[in-house]
Amino acid sequence: MSAASLSSAARSQAGLAWGLAAALAFSTLGIWGKLASQAGLESFSTLGLRFGLVAAVLLPFTGGLRPGLRRRMLGVGVLYALATTCFFGALDRVSAGTTGLLLYLAPAFVVLLGWLAGRRPARAQLLAVALAAAGLGLVVGLPGPADRDPVGLLLGAGAGAMYAAYLMASERWLTGAPPLASTAYMALVAGVYFAGLSALGGHLQLPVGGAQWAPVLGMAVVSTLIAVPALYSAVRFLGAARASLLGTLEPLFTVLLAALVLHEALRPGLLVGGALILSGALVSQRRAA
């Protein structure tokens, strides 16, 4: 059954389910990345392999697509690759908490870009963004004295803005496109891009042994093959703004998974911040009258 044939309530329920699934699957990325780093893998090399594996699995099943749709899928992949580059550039200059805070302000950028495009935000949207931003500050941490590098802050904000552009482009350009095909072409662009960056830096490497292959396969299967099609489906049912606000649950899930898998301590602000993020996610699902 297509998204267009569902009732409004059914679309919201389906979109909510897909959005939660995407947030949970994406939240494992930080865990896999930590395990990959501990196993001695370089970030861009790992990302190139992650996306290359996904593209190799999915591309054989994407026949029959119109050339124009393929080009749009490749364009969306470029936006995703640029957002990820800004994110890692920010990580090199400011703290991980500040970088994450700026990235997950993407819903605010979605609302702002939509406003500039003529879509006036509802009060519920603005309230949801405010709640989510406050909760994120408590969960991932507020900028500290070490986070005064203007280039790092600009790259972090660029990551949030580019991710917002990626979500909005997915909503506008990929309407009706099969989620797995969209994932395949995004993965193709990202795989070639990150493998090229790693090769230029002299860090391109293949995993050796189970300790290195396990996080790479986890990234490919859980954080990409499951997460990305779920995100595209959430955007199709809910739109970019509502889907992006559900995405603010990702860092909350990541912190909880890190405590469970990596035995990292839970900070006191997590419960309050988590409650604010959940409130923002719930408010975001209210439709304007």
Number of C-alpha atoms within 10 A of each C-alpha: 5 8 17 11 9 13 10 14 9 13 19 19 16 18 27 23 14 25 28 20 21 28 26 23 24 26 25 22 22 18 20 20 20 15 18 22 15 12 18 12 24 16 17 23 23 30 25 26 24 25 30 22 21 23 24 14 12 18 17 10 11 14 8 6 11 8 9 10 16 17 13 19 25 21 19 24 25 21 23 22 23 17 25 22 21 23 25 18 19 28 19 11 19 23 20 19 21 25 30 24 27 25 27 29 26 29 31 23 22 25 24 18 16 16 12 10 9 9 11 12 14 15 12 17 25 17 15 27 27 18 21 31 25 19 28 28 20 21 26 23 19 16 18 11 7 10 17 13 13 12 13 23 22 15 25 32 26 22 30 28 25 26 28 29 21 24 26 22 18 26 21 15 17 20 16 14 17 15 17 20 21 26 28 31 26 25 33 24 23 27 26 18 22 25 23 16 16 20 15 10 11 10 16 20 16 12 18 11 9 10 14 19 17 16 24 26 18 18 30 25 17 19 23 24 23 19 26 24 21 25 30 29 28 29 26 25 26 24 18 26 27 28 29 31 30 28 27 27 26 23 25 25 18 21 23 18 18 19 13 12 10 13 10 12 11 14 11 10 15 20 15 14 23 22 16 22 32 21 16 27 25 16 21 26 21 14 12 10 4
